[in-house]
Amino acid sequence: MGPLITVIVPIYNVGAYLRQCIESIQSQNYRNLQIILVNDGSTDDSGKICDEYARLDNRIVVIHQLNGGLVRARKAGLKRAAGEYIGFVDGDDYIEAKMYGALVDEMMKSDADFVHTGYWQNQSRQIPFQREEIELSSHRASFLGKAVFSESAYISPSIWSKLFKKHLIQKCYAKVPDQISHGEDVVSLCACILEAEQILLLDQAFYHYRVRESSLTHRDAAILVKAEVSLYEALCDLFRGYHLFESVEADLKRNLLWTLFCVITNEMKDIYPIQRYRYADIENIRHKRLVLYGAGMVGQSYYTQISRYQSCQIVAWVDRHPPRLHDVDINIDSPEVLLKIEYDLILIALKSKEDAIDVKQNLIAQGIERDKIFWSVPEKLF
């Protein structure tokens, strides 16, 4: 049957998504599960949904508590966890059926203290690393600086993209302050790296992370600044407890300053569009009717850059998931518009080569000429 895995699901007012979340866990190919649903004072029908599923599946445990925030909800689940391994799923997300079977198999083969995987964000797969087994005993601080805090960090802090040995996550999550409301996963990840002997990076993606407008990342700048400073202080306290603060102090300060800079520039974008990336091969698009594909940070930077030139014309800006941008005077359409307009070339404005190749293949499959599609590594300005 295999060892018991406990899956902890913190829940707060996610009734619209909760059934899909619970059923994706119930449907795991790996059946030896304890599923703990922590209803953290929801005011919608989330609590009733939890009770409904618990009546039908004896693997489900429901905890109803007053609203205390995400950290307290996860800690409540950890207190009731009976599994040898612990995973987390947020109540508005869902997972693929083979997730926990694959992860526990890999952990048992490698004897890793935790395994970290990629994930899906909407329709985009996020796996910025290759499979690797990592021994941590002698280089924890340098590993943290490179893998977590650097500009090219490749281990996301997300607690739900991982499977942990029970003793490790219980010890480490206890170090996360109850009141922290942003970056709690960074604190727990750092604690786990400081305590673990071996971790496994698995270059697969099973978790589907849903981006919602109501998340913290959409709060106003003052709240975000306060949250970032609180996170910085929590990390400082954590590393002081391990007598490693001096080893990571520069990384922590640089990370804080960069994050605050991003918050400030995001607030300024309605006044002045910030260009963080540059399309270097500008000669290739002179005197062309251009379609810009991608409306993320790279796409916005390209738009800021290219719209200044009179020698080329942006006839359309498309994205598979068009965001709401208030600082530009052009509509962002879905890719279907490409079948209705005339253009000379499509410039893919994405940072990842893998994502760009995926977009290019999809466009070619729709009948778009290969020679009209361009991508190159964006030149980062800062």
C-alpha positions as CSV (number, residue, x, y, z in Angstrom):
1,M,0.0,0.0,0.0
2,G,2.9,2.4,0.7
3,P,3.3,5.0,3.5
4,L,0.5,7.3,4.5
5,I,0.6,10.8,3.0
6,T,-1.2,13.6,4.7
7,V,-2.5,16.4,2.4
8,I,-3.3,19.6,4.2
9,V,-5.7,22.0,2.5
10,P,-6.1,25.5,4.0
11,I,-9.5,26.9,3.0
12,Y,-10.9,30.4,3.2
13,N,-13.9,31.5,1.0
14,V,-13.0,29.4,-2.0
15,G,-16.3,27.7,-2.5
16,A,-16.2,28.4,-6.3
17,Y,-13.1,26.3,-6.7
18,L,-13.1,23.9,-3.7
19,R,-14.9,20.9,-5.3
20,Q,-12.4,20.7,-8.1
21,C,-9.6,20.9,-5.5
22,I,-10.9,18.2,-3.2
23,E,-11.8,15.9,-6.0
24,S,-8.4,16.2,-7.6
25,I,-6.9,15.0,-4.3
26,Q,-9.5,12.2,-3.9
27,S,-8.7,11.0,-7.4
28,Q,-5.0,10.4,-6.8
29,N,-3.7,7.1,-8.2
30,Y,-2.0,6.8,-4.8
31,R,-4.8,5.9,-2.4
32,N,-3.2,5.8,1.0
33,L,-4.0,9.4,1.9
34,Q,-5.2,11.4,4.9
35,I,-6.9,14.6,3.6
36,I,-7.2,17.4,6.1
37,L,-9.5,20.2,5.1
38,V,-9.0,23.3,7.4
39,N,-11.9,25.7,7.1
40,D,-10.4,28.9,8.4
41,G,-13.5,30.8,9.2
42,S,-15.0,30.9,5.7
43,T,-18.1,33.0,5.3
44,D,-19.2,31.4,2.0
45,D,-20.3,27.8,1.6
46,S,-16.7,26.3,1.9
47,G,-17.4,24.8,5.3
48,K,-20.5,23.0,4.1
49,I,-18.7,21.7,1.1
50,C,-15.9,20.3,3.4
51,D,-18.5,18.5,5.5
52,E,-20.3,17.1,2.5
53,Y,-17.1,15.4,1.2
54,A,-16.1,14.2,4.6
55,R,-19.4,12.3,4.9
56,L,-18.6,10.4,1.7
57,D,-14.9,9.7,2.2
58,N,-13.4,8.4,5.5
59,R,-10.0,9.6,4.4
60,I,-11.1,13.2,4.9
61,V,-10.7,15.1,8.2
62,V,-12.4,18.5,8.6
63,I,-11.2,21.2,11.0
64,H,-13.4,24.2,11.5
65,Q,-11.8,27.2,13.2
66,L,-12.1,30.9,13.6
67,N,-10.3,32.9,10.9
68,G,-6.6,33.1,11.9
69,G,-4.8,33.3,8.5
70,L,-3.0,30.9,6.3
71,V,-0.1,30.0,8.7
72,R,-2.4,29.1,11.6
73,A,-4.6,27.0,9.2
74,R,-1.6,25.0,8.0
75,K,-0.3,24.6,11.6
76,A,-3.7,23.3,12.6
77,G,-3.5,20.7,9.9
78,L,0.0,19.7,10.9
79,K,-1.1,19.0,14.4
80,R,-3.6,16.4,13.1
81,A,-1.3,15.0,10.5
82,A,-0.8,11.2,10.8
83,G,1.1,10.7,7.5
84,E,4.8,9.8,7.2
85,Y,4.9,12.4,4.4
86,I,3.1,15.7,4.2
87,G,1.9,17.7,1.2
88,F,-0.1,20.9,0.8
89,V,-2.7,22.0,-1.7
90,D,-4.4,25.5,-1.6
91,G,-8.2,25.4,-1.7
92,D,-8.5,27.2,-5.0
93,D,-5.9,25.0,-6.9
94,Y,-5.9,21.4,-8.1
95,I,-3.5,18.6,-8.8
96,E,-3.0,15.9,-11.4
97,A,-3.9,12.3,-10.5
98,K,-0.4,11.0,-10.5
99,M,1.2,13.7,-8.3
100,Y,1.6,12.1,-4.9
101,G,2.3,8.6,-6.2
102,A,5.1,10.0,-8.3
103,L,6.5,12.2,-5.5
104,V,6.5,9.5,-2.7
105,D,8.1,7.0,-5.1
106,E,10.9,9.5,-5.9
107,M,11.4,10.4,-2.2
108,M,11.6,6.8,-1.1
109,K,14.2,6.0,-3.8
110,S,16.4,9.0,-3.0
111,D,15.7,9.2,0.7
112,A,15.3,13.0,0.2
113,D,14.0,15.1,3.1
114,F,11.8,16.9,0.7
115,V,11.2,16.9,-3.1
116,H,10.5,20.1,-5.0
117,T,8.7,20.1,-8.4
118,G,7.6,22.5,-11.1
119,Y,4.0,23.6,-11.5
120,W,1.5,24.9,-13.9
121,Q,0.5,28.6,-13.7
122,N,-2.7,28.9,-15.8
123,Q,-1.5,27.2,-19.0
124,S,2.2,27.9,-18.5
125,R,4.5,25.2,-17.2
126,Q,7.1,26.5,-14.7
127,I,10.2,24.2,-14.4
128,P,13.4,26.3,-14.3
129,F,15.6,23.5,-13.2
130,Q,16.7,19.9,-14.1
131,R,16.4,16.8,-12.0
132,E,19.0,16.8,-9.3
133,E,19.7,15.2,-5.9
134,I,21.4,17.8,-3.7
135,E,23.5,17.1,-0.5
136,L,23.2,20.1,1.7
137,S,25.4,19.4,4.7
138,S,28.3,21.7,4.0
139,H,27.0,24.5,1.8
140,R,23.6,25.6,3.0
141,A,24.2,29.3,3.0
142,S,25.7,29.4,-0.5
143,F,22.9,27.1,-1.8
144,L,20.3,29.5,-0.4
145,G,21.9,32.5,-1.9
146,K,22.0,30.8,-5.4
147,A,18.8,28.8,-5.4
148,V,16.4,31.0,-3.4
149,F,17.6,34.6,-3.2
150,S,19.5,35.3,-6.4
151,E,18.2,36.9,-9.5
152,S,18.4,33.5,-11.2
153,A,16.7,31.7,-8.3
154,Y,15.3,28.4,-9.4
155,I,13.6,27.0,-6.3
156,S,10.2,28.6,-5.8
157,P,9.2,28.9,-2.1
158,S,5.7,27.6,-2.8
159,I,5.0,25.0,-0.1
160,W,2.4,23.2,-2.4
161,S,5.0,22.3,-5.0
162,K,6.8,20.0,-2.6
163,L,6.4,16.8,-0.5
164,F,8.1,16.7,2.9
165,K,9.0,14.1,5.5
166,K,6.7,14.7,8.4
167,H,9.3,15.4,11.1
168,L,11.0,18.0,8.9
169,I,8.0,20.1,7.9
170,Q,6.5,20.0,11.4
171,K,9.7,21.3,12.9
172,C,10.3,23.9,10.2
173,Y,6.8,25.3,9.8
174,A,6.7,25.9,13.6
175,K,9.4,28.5,12.9
176,V,7.0,30.6,10.7
177,P,5.4,33.5,12.7
178,D,1.6,33.1,13.0
179,Q,1.0,36.7,12.1
180,I,3.0,36.7,8.8
181,S,0.7,37.3,5.8
182,H,3.1,37.4,2.9
183,G,6.2,35.2,2.2
184,E,5.4,32.6,4.8
185,D,6.5,29.9,2.3
186,V,9.9,31.6,2.0
187,V,10.5,31.3,5.7
188,S,9.5,27.6,5.7
189,L,11.6,26.8,2.7
190,C,14.7,28.4,4.2
191,A,14.1,26.5,7.5
192,C,13.7,23.3,5.6
193,I,17.0,23.8,3.7
194,L,18.7,24.7,7.0
195,E,17.5,21.4,8.6
196,A,17.5,19.0,5.6
197,E,20.4,16.8,4.6
198,Q,19.3,16.0,1.1
199,I,16.7,17.4,-1.3
200,L,15.5,16.3,-4.7
201,L,14.6,18.6,-7.6
202,L,12.1,16.8,-9.9
203,D,11.7,18.3,-13.3
204,Q,8.0,17.5,-13.6
205,A,4.9,19.5,-13.0
206,F,1.7,18.1,-11.4
207,Y,0.3,21.1,-9.5
208,H,-2.1,23.7,-11.1
209,Y,-1.8,27.1,-9.4
210,R,-4.6,29.5,-10.0
211,V,-3.9,33.2,-10.2
212,R,-6.7,35.2,-8.8
213,E,-7.2,39.0,-8.7
214,S,-7.9,38.9,-4.9
215,S,-4.5,37.6,-4.0
216,L,-2.0,39.6,-2.0
217,T,0.0,40.4,-5.1
218,H,-2.9,42.7,-6.1
219,R,-3.0,44.7,-2.8
220,D,-1.9,48.3,-2.7
221,A,1.7,49.4,-2.3
222,A,1.6,50.4,1.3
223,I,0.3,46.9,2.4
224,L,2.9,45.2,0.2
225,V,5.8,47.3,1.6
226,K,4.8,46.5,5.1
227,A,4.5,42.8,4.3
228,E,7.9,42.7,2.7
229,V,9.5,44.4,5.7
230,S,7.8,41.9,8.0
231,L,9.1,39.0,5.8
232,Y,12.6,40.4,5.9
233,E,12.5,40.7,9.7
234,A,11.2,37.1,10.0
235,L,14.0,35.8,7.8
236,C,16.6,37.7,9.8
237,D,15.3,36.1,13.0
238,L,15.4,32.7,11.4
239,F,19.0,32.9,10.2
240,R,20.2,34.5,13.5
241,G,18.8,31.4,15.2
242,Y,21.1,29.2,13.1
243,H,24.0,31.6,13.5
244,L,24.1,32.2,9.7
245,F,22.8,35.8,9.5
246,E,26.1,37.2,8.4
247,S,26.4,34.6,5.6
248,V,23.1,35.6,4.0
249,E,22.7,39.2,5.2
250,A,23.8,40.7,1.8
251,D,21.4,38.4,-0.1
252,L,18.5,39.3,2.2
253,K,19.1,43.0,1.9
254,R,19.5,42.8,-1.9
255,N,16.3,40.8,-2.2
256,L,14.3,43.2,0.0
257,L,15.6,46.3,-2.0
258,W,14.8,44.6,-5.3
259,T,11.2,43.7,-4.2
260,L,10.6,47.2,-2.8
261,F,11.8,48.6,-6.1
262,C,9.4,46.4,-8.0
263,V,6.5,47.5,-5.8
264,I,7.4,51.2,-6.3
265,T,7.9,51.0,-10.1
266,N,4.6,49.1,-10.3
267,E,2.9,52.0,-8.6
268,M,4.6,54.4,-11.0
269,K,3.6,52.6,-14.2
270,D,0.5,54.8,-14.7
271,I,2.8,57.8,-14.6
272,Y,5.8,56.5,-16.5
273,P,6.1,53.1,-18.1
274,I,9.1,51.3,-16.7
275,Q,11.2,49.3,-19.2
276,R,13.0,46.4,-17.6
277,Y,13.8,44.5,-20.8
278,R,15.0,45.4,-24.3
279,Y,14.6,43.8,-27.7
280,A,18.1,44.0,-29.0
281,D,17.5,43.1,-32.7
282,I,15.6,46.3,-33.4
283,E,16.9,46.4,-37.0
284,N,14.9,43.2,-37.7
285,I,11.6,45.0,-37.2
286,R,12.2,48.4,-38.9
287,H,9.5,49.3,-41.4
288,K,7.4,46.2,-40.3
289,R,3.9,45.8,-39.2
290,L,4.4,44.0,-35.9
291,V,2.3,41.8,-33.7
292,L,3.6,41.7,-30.1
293,Y,2.9,38.3,-28.5
294,G,3.0,38.3,-24.7
295,A,1.8,41.0,-22.3
296,G,3.8,40.1,-19.2
297,M,6.8,42.1,-18.0
298,V,8.8,41.4,-21.2
299,G,5.9,42.3,-23.4
300,Q,5.2,45.5,-21.5
301,S,8.9,46.5,-21.7
302,Y,9.0,45.7,-25.5
303,Y,5.9,47.8,-26.0
304,T,7.5,50.7,-24.1
305,Q,10.6,50.4,-26.2
306,I,9.1,49.8,-29.7
307,S,6.3,52.3,-29.5
308,R,8.9,55.0,-29.4
309,Y,10.1,54.2,-32.9
310,Q,8.3,55.6,-35.9
311,S,10.0,53.1,-38.2
312,C,7.8,50.2,-37.2
313,Q,4.1,49.8,-36.3
314,I,2.5,47.6,-33.6
315,V,-0.7,46.5,-35.3
316,A,-1.7,44.1,-32.5
317,W,-0.8,43.0,-29.0
318,V,-1.9,39.5,-28.1
319,D,-1.7,37.2,-25.1
320,R,-3.3,33.8,-24.3
321,H,-4.4,35.3,-21.0
322,P,-4.7,39.0,-21.7
323,P,-4.1,41.0,-18.4
324,R,-5.7,44.2,-17.5
325,L,-3.3,47.1,-18.2
326,H,-4.3,50.6,-17.5
327,D,-1.2,52.4,-18.7
328,V,-1.3,51.7,-22.4
329,D,-3.5,52.9,-25.3
330,I,-3.7,49.6,-27.2
331,N,-6.0,46.7,-26.7
332,I,-4.6,43.3,-25.8
333,D,-6.4,40.6,-27.7
334,S,-6.4,36.8,-27.7
335,P,-4.3,35.1,-30.5
336,E,-7.4,34.5,-32.5
337,V,-7.2,38.0,-33.8
338,L,-4.2,37.0,-35.9
339,L,-6.6,35.3,-38.4
340,K,-8.3,38.7,-39.0
341,I,-5.5,41.2,-39.4
342,E,-2.5,41.9,-41.7
343,Y,1.0,41.9,-40.4
344,D,4.6,41.3,-41.4
345,L,5.9,39.4,-38.4
346,I,5.1,38.3,-34.8
347,L,7.6,39.1,-32.1
348,I,7.3,36.7,-29.1
349,A,7.9,38.7,-25.9
350,L,8.6,35.9,-23.4
351,K,11.6,35.3,-21.2
352,S,11.6,31.5,-21.3
353,K,12.9,29.8,-24.5
354,E,10.8,26.8,-23.7
355,D,7.6,28.9,-23.5
356,A,8.6,30.7,-26.7
357,I,9.0,27.4,-28.5
358,D,5.6,26.3,-27.3
359,V,4.0,29.5,-28.5
360,K,5.8,29.2,-31.9
361,Q,4.6,25.6,-32.4
362,N,1.0,26.6,-31.5
363,L,1.1,29.4,-34.0
364,I,2.5,27.2,-36.8
365,A,-0.2,24.7,-36.1
366,Q,-2.7,27.4,-36.7
367,G,-1.3,27.9,-40.1
368,I,1.0,30.9,-39.5
369,E,4.2,30.9,-41.5
370,R,7.3,29.9,-39.5
371,D,9.4,32.7,-41.1
372,K,7.0,35.3,-39.7
373,I,7.6,34.3,-36.0
374,F,10.6,35.8,-34.1
375,W,12.0,35.3,-30.6
376,S,15.4,36.1,-29.0
377,V,16.5,36.2,-25.4
378,P,15.3,39.5,-23.9
379,E,18.1,41.8,-22.8
380,K,17.6,42.6,-19.2
381,L,18.3,46.3,-18.3
382,F,18.2,46.0,-14.5
